[in-house]
Amino acid sequence: MKRVGVIGIVVKGNPSAGLEIQKLLSEYSDIIIGRMGVPDRVNGINAISVIVEGDNEKLSALTGKLGRLNNVSVKSAVTSVEI
């Protein structure tokens, strides 16, 4: 069963993480509805929100891989909305 969710990603001071994040998001593009990135140059962080639809296993796999990257914090929320 597929659910709709949001993955929040915060990258602190690691420009090379952007390439690794992009690679993972491309790998999981089949579950991504949309995404938005916002740089905070004052504090040296970048925030990315990703709207996803998929089963819990695939959402957890993406979140886990993102969370293992250096200087990357990830939080996800899956809604009860089934599609």
SVG drawing of the C-alpha trace seen along z (x, -y; Angstrom):
<svg xmlns="http://www.w3.org/2000/svg" viewBox="-6 -36 38 39">
<polyline fill="none" stroke="black" stroke-width="0.4" points="0.0,0.0 1.3,-3.4 1.2,-6.4 2.0,-10.1 4.8,-11.5 7.3,-14.3 11.1,-13.9 12.9,-16.9 16.7,-17.2 19.0,-19.7 22.6,-19.9 25.2,-21.8 28.4,-23.0 29.0,-20.1 28.8,-21.2 29.8,-17.7 26.8,-16.2 24.6,-17.9 25.9,-15.6 25.3,-12.5 21.8,-13.7 21.0,-14.4 22.2,-10.9 20.0,-9.2 17.0,-11.4 17.5,-10.4 17.7,-6.8 14.4,-7.0 12.7,-9.4 9.8,-6.9 8.5,-7.8 9.1,-11.5 6.2,-13.8 8.1,-17.1 10.9,-18.7 12.1,-22.2 15.5,-23.4 16.1,-26.5 19.6,-27.8 20.3,-29.6 23.6,-31.3 23.7,-33.2 23.7,-30.0 25.5,-27.9 22.8,-25.3 20.5,-24.1 17.0,-22.7 15.3,-20.4 11.7,-19.1 10.7,-16.1 7.1,-15.0 6.9,-11.3 4.4,-8.5 5.3,-4.9 5.3,-1.9 6.9,-2.2 9.8,0.1 10.9,-2.2 10.4,-5.4 12.5,-4.0 15.2,-2.9 15.6,-6.4 15.4,-8.1 18.0,-5.7 20.5,-6.2 20.1,-10.0 20.6,-9.9 23.9,-8.0 25.5,-10.9 27.9,-13.2 26.5,-16.5 23.0,-15.5 20.0,-15.4 16.8,-13.7 13.3,-13.5 10.4,-11.9 6.6,-11.9 4.3,-9.5 0.6,-10.4 -2.3,-8.0 -3.4,-8.9 -3.3,-5.8 -3.2,-5.9"/>
</svg>
